[in-house]
Amino acid sequence: MGSGKSITCESCGDKKMYYLGVGFAFSNVFNIIDQFPLGAQKKIKYISSFFQIERQDMSYEVFECRVCDTSHSRIHLSIKYNNGMVYNPLYRCPECRRKLFKSKRQLQNYKCRRCGKYSLKNSKTKFIIWD
């Protein structure tokens, strides 16, 4: 069962929801394939057509843009195939188009994606659980 967190900017009022973890549909990548960018969808289909998938791990994670210093909720996917080869989709920042990286920072420590200020706080909305 997945969870989620809502973050609000105290400066401009922008609110973002961040999904975390896994849900029931995450048992097979083809249950959620439409959640990936088109290039990743094509690569996943190609791998599954020509190779034996040995392992697939996926979950919603927080990714960060190290240039813009912003946070983004994306599905982390790792597919192991063909005796040890690994595929991980590449995510890009919607603002600067640079590569996004998995983050370990707290969501409040990023810039607001709307106004660019460091004034993010946990929303009054309670922690959510999704599946």
C-alpha positions as a Markdown table, in Angstrom:
| # | Residue | x | y | z |
|---|---|---|---|---|
| 1 | Met | 0.0 | 0.0 | 0.0 |
| 2 | Gly | 1.4 | 3.4 | -1.0 |
| 3 | Ser | 1.3 | 6.7 | 0.9 |
| 4 | Gly | 1.3 | 10.3 | 0.0 |
| 5 | Lys | 2.3 | 13.7 | 1.3 |
| 6 | Ser | 0.9 | 17.1 | 0.4 |
| 7 | Ile | 3.3 | 20.1 | 0.4 |
| 8 | Thr | 2.2 | 23.8 | 0.3 |
| 9 | Cys | 4.3 | 26.9 | -0.4 |
| 10 | Glu | 3.8 | 29.5 | 2.3 |
| 11 | Ser | 4.8 | 32.3 | -0.1 |
| 12 | Cys | 2.5 | 31.7 | -3.1 |
| 13 | Gly | 0.1 | 29.0 | -1.9 |
| 14 | Asp | 1.0 | 26.4 | -4.5 |
| 15 | Lys | 0.2 | 22.9 | -3.4 |
| 16 | Lys | 1.7 | 19.6 | -4.7 |
| 17 | Met | 0.9 | 16.0 | -3.9 |
| 18 | Tyr | 3.7 | 13.5 | -3.7 |
| 19 | Tyr | 2.9 | 9.8 | -4.0 |
| 20 | Leu | 5.3 | 7.3 | -2.3 |
| 21 | Gly | 5.6 | 3.6 | -2.3 |
| 22 | Val | 3.8 | 0.9 | -4.2 |
| 23 | Gly | 0.2 | -0.1 | -4.9 |
| 24 | Phe | -1.6 | -3.2 | -6.0 |
| 25 | Ala | -1.0 | -2.5 | -9.7 |
| 26 | Phe | 2.7 | -2.5 | -9.2 |
| 27 | Ser | 2.9 | -6.3 | -9.3 |
| 28 | Asn | 3.6 | -6.0 | -13.1 |
| 29 | Val | 5.1 | -3.1 | -15.1 |
| 30 | Phe | 2.5 | -3.5 | -17.8 |
| 31 | Asn | -0.2 | -2.6 | -15.2 |
| 32 | Ile | 1.3 | 0.9 | -15.0 |
| 33 | Ile | 3.1 | 1.3 | -18.3 |
| 34 | Asp | 1.1 | 4.3 | -19.3 |
| 35 | Gln | 2.6 | 6.2 | -16.3 |
| 36 | Phe | 6.0 | 6.3 | -18.0 |
| 37 | Pro | 7.2 | 8.6 | -20.7 |
| 38 | Leu | 6.7 | 7.3 | -24.3 |
| 39 | Gly | 10.4 | 6.5 | -24.7 |
| 40 | Ala | 10.4 | 4.4 | -21.6 |
| 41 | Gln | 7.3 | 2.6 | -22.7 |
| 42 | Lys | 8.9 | 1.7 | -26.0 |
| 43 | Lys | 12.1 | 0.4 | -24.2 |
| 44 | Ile | 10.0 | -1.6 | -21.7 |
| 45 | Lys | 8.1 | -3.2 | -24.5 |
| 46 | Tyr | 11.3 | -3.9 | -26.5 |
| 47 | Ile | 13.0 | -5.5 | -23.5 |
| 48 | Ser | 10.0 | -7.7 | -22.7 |
| 49 | Ser | 9.7 | -8.8 | -26.4 |
| 50 | Phe | 13.3 | -9.9 | -26.9 |
| 51 | Phe | 14.6 | -10.8 | -23.4 |
| 52 | Gln | 13.5 | -12.6 | -20.3 |
| 53 | Ile | 12.8 | -10.2 | -17.5 |
| 54 | Glu | 14.5 | -11.6 | -14.4 |
| 55 | Arg | 13.4 | -9.0 | -11.9 |
| 56 | Gln | 11.4 | -5.7 | -11.8 |
| 57 | Asp | 11.2 | -3.3 | -9.0 |
| 58 | Met | 9.1 | -0.2 | -9.0 |
| 59 | Ser | 7.7 | 2.4 | -6.5 |
| 60 | Tyr | 6.8 | 6.0 | -6.4 |
| 61 | Glu | 9.8 | 8.0 | -5.2 |
| 62 | Val | 10.9 | 11.6 | -4.8 |
| 63 | Phe | 13.3 | 12.8 | -7.5 |
| 64 | Glu | 15.2 | 16.0 | -7.5 |
| 65 | Cys | 16.5 | 18.5 | -10.1 |
| 66 | Arg | 20.0 | 19.5 | -8.9 |
| 67 | Val | 19.9 | 22.6 | -11.2 |
| 68 | Cys | 16.5 | 24.0 | -10.2 |
| 69 | Asp | 16.6 | 22.5 | -6.7 |
| 70 | Thr | 13.0 | 21.3 | -7.1 |
| 71 | Ser | 11.3 | 18.0 | -6.2 |
| 72 | His | 9.2 | 15.7 | -8.4 |
| 73 | Ser | 7.2 | 12.5 | -7.7 |
| 74 | Arg | 8.1 | 9.8 | -10.3 |
| 75 | Ile | 7.9 | 6.0 | -10.5 |
| 76 | His | 11.3 | 4.5 | -9.9 |
| 77 | Leu | 11.7 | 1.5 | -12.1 |
| 78 | Ser | 14.5 | -1.0 | -12.3 |
| 79 | Ile | 14.2 | -4.0 | -14.8 |
| 80 | Lys | 16.9 | -6.7 | -14.6 |
| 81 | Tyr | 17.1 | -8.7 | -17.8 |
| 82 | Asn | 19.4 | -10.8 | -20.1 |
| 83 | Asn | 21.7 | -12.1 | -17.3 |
| 84 | Gly | 22.3 | -8.9 | -15.4 |
| 85 | Met | 21.6 | -6.0 | -17.7 |
| 86 | Val | 19.6 | -3.3 | -16.0 |
| 87 | Tyr | 17.2 | -0.7 | -17.4 |
| 88 | Asn | 16.2 | 2.4 | -15.4 |
| 89 | Pro | 14.1 | 5.1 | -17.2 |
| 90 | Leu | 15.6 | 8.6 | -17.4 |
| 91 | Tyr | 13.5 | 11.4 | -16.0 |
| 92 | Arg | 14.0 | 15.1 | -16.9 |
| 93 | Cys | 13.0 | 18.2 | -15.1 |
| 94 | Pro | 10.0 | 19.9 | -16.8 |
| 95 | Glu | 11.6 | 23.3 | -16.3 |
| 96 | Cys | 15.2 | 22.9 | -17.4 |
| 97 | Arg | 15.2 | 19.5 | -19.0 |
| 98 | Arg | 18.2 | 18.3 | -17.0 |
| 99 | Lys | 18.3 | 14.7 | -15.5 |
| 100 | Leu | 16.3 | 14.0 | -12.3 |
| 101 | Phe | 18.0 | 12.0 | -9.5 |
| 102 | Lys | 16.5 | 10.0 | -6.7 |
| 103 | Ser | 16.4 | 12.1 | -3.6 |
| 104 | Lys | 16.9 | 11.5 | 0.1 |
| 105 | Arg | 16.1 | 15.0 | 1.2 |
| 106 | Gln | 13.0 | 16.2 | 3.0 |
| 107 | Leu | 10.4 | 17.8 | 0.7 |
| 108 | Gln | 10.4 | 21.0 | 2.7 |
| 109 | Asn | 14.0 | 21.6 | 1.7 |
| 110 | Tyr | 13.4 | 22.3 | -1.9 |
| 111 | Lys | 12.4 | 25.4 | -3.8 |
| 112 | Cys | 8.7 | 26.0 | -4.7 |
| 113 | Arg | 8.3 | 25.1 | -8.4 |
| 114 | Arg | 5.9 | 28.0 | -8.9 |
| 115 | Cys | 7.6 | 31.0 | -7.1 |
| 116 | Gly | 11.2 | 29.6 | -6.6 |
| 117 | Lys | 11.3 | 30.4 | -2.8 |
| 118 | Tyr | 12.4 | 28.1 | -0.1 |
| 119 | Ser | 9.1 | 28.2 | 1.8 |
| 120 | Leu | 7.6 | 24.7 | 1.5 |
| 121 | Lys | 5.7 | 23.2 | 4.4 |
| 122 | Asn | 3.7 | 20.1 | 5.1 |
| 123 | Ser | 0.1 | 20.8 | 4.2 |
| 124 | Lys | -2.7 | 20.6 | 6.8 |
| 125 | Thr | -4.0 | 17.8 | 4.7 |
| 126 | Lys | -3.3 | 14.6 | 6.5 |
| 127 | Phe | -1.0 | 11.9 | 5.3 |
| 128 | Ile | -2.9 | 9.8 | 2.6 |
| 129 | Ile | -2.8 | 6.1 | 1.8 |
| 130 | Trp | -3.5 | 4.9 | -1.7 |
| 131 | Asp | -3.5 | 1.6 | -3.5 |
